[in-house]
Amino acid sequence: AASAVLGPDLMVWSAALFIKEAKSAKIVSWHQDLTYWCLDDTDETTCWFALSTAHESSGCMKFVPGSHKTKIVPHVDTYSEDNLLSRGQEISVDVDEEYAVIAALDAGQASMHHGLLFHSSGPNVTNDRRIGSAIRYINPSMKQETGDRTLVSLVNGKDNFGNFEVCNPPKGRLLEEDF
């Protein structure tokens, strides 16, 4: 699915787990991912894979359709204790939640979104943990504006640019030498 958006040459730039414990007040504020990653372009898409049920009551993601067509808008760091983002990053312009779309997913389902898309998620008020994995794909033509050569995985096609350090594919299943 990421290749359909970005083309045949594809890297995984990063991946993370997003866990909301049962009965947790933790949220993710409205934000745009590409604000913080210091990449030089927007050839990116994120696959958010539900490892457990992610419905509105468990704090699934919400999106503002069409907001990916904007540029990066101003953000502020709130350092809110209830925010799962590292600095409580939050869009500092008004987000009209009336237009937000709830992206409820059952375990095993996934959604994809662009790094400019306004998105957030509410608290988990259920008795179950909500777990999701965010896998961030980029086009190899991109590079870090900081000059770093971030470690990435080439998952499809070729890297004709050399802007990142490409890790070798694993030699086996959970082998120590691969780590």
Stockholm file with secondary structure:
# STOCKHOLM 1.0

chainA/1-179         AASAVLGPDLMVWSAALFIKEAKSAKIVSWHQDLTYWCLDDTDETTCWFALSTAHESSGCMKFVPGSHKTKIVPHVDTYSEDNLLSRGQEISVDVDEEYAVIAALDAGQASMHHGLLFHSSGPNVTNDRRIGSAIRYINPSMKQETGDRTLVSLVNGKDNFGNFEVCNPPKGRLLEEDF
#=GR chainA/1-179 SS CHHHHHCSCEEEEEEEEEEECTTBCCBEEEECGGGSSCBSSCCEEEEEEESSCBCGGGTCEEECTTGGGSCCCCEEECCCTTBCSTTCEEECSCCCGGGCEEECBCTTCEEEECTTSCEEECCBCSSSCEEEEEEEEECTTCCBTTCCCCEEEEEESCCSSCCSEECCCCSSSSCGGGC
#=GC SS_cons         CHHHHHCSCEEEEEEEEEEECTTBCCBEEEECGGGSSCBSSCCEEEEEEESSCBCGGGTCEEECTTGGGSCCCCEEECCCTTBCSTTCEEECSCCCGGGCEEECBCTTCEEEECTTSCEEECCBCSSSCEEEEEEEEECTTCCBTTCCCCEEEEEESCCSSCCSEECCCCSSSSCGGGC
//
